[in-house]
């Protein structure tokens, strides 16, 4: 079984042609083979782009369908169901 190795990095320093080709790879998102005299020398694969910033969340307005859900669970009991949950559960399970 072979273990995948991390690729070694190469500083592109003054090689403007290689830097230009690497930038082209990154923007196109396509891998390319570097060929010289009909012989394949290397493969260039673009590194993943950094994740984009999350989109801004817009506030809920009266036109939003979510806004119509507000208040749908009102019980009509003063103080709400949670305040009287023990009494209501006892009544529900008490034999008739």
ZIVEN-V385578 format. One record per helix or strand of 3 or more residues. SS is the DSSP state (~ for helix, > for strand). FROM is the first residue (numbers start at 1). LEN is the number of residues. If there is no record, write none. Layout:
ss=SS from=FROM len=LEN
ss=SS from=FROM len=LEN
//
This chain:
ss=~ from=16 len=13
ss=> from=32 len=5
ss=> from=39 len=6
ss=~ from=65 len=5
ss=~ from=82 len=12
//
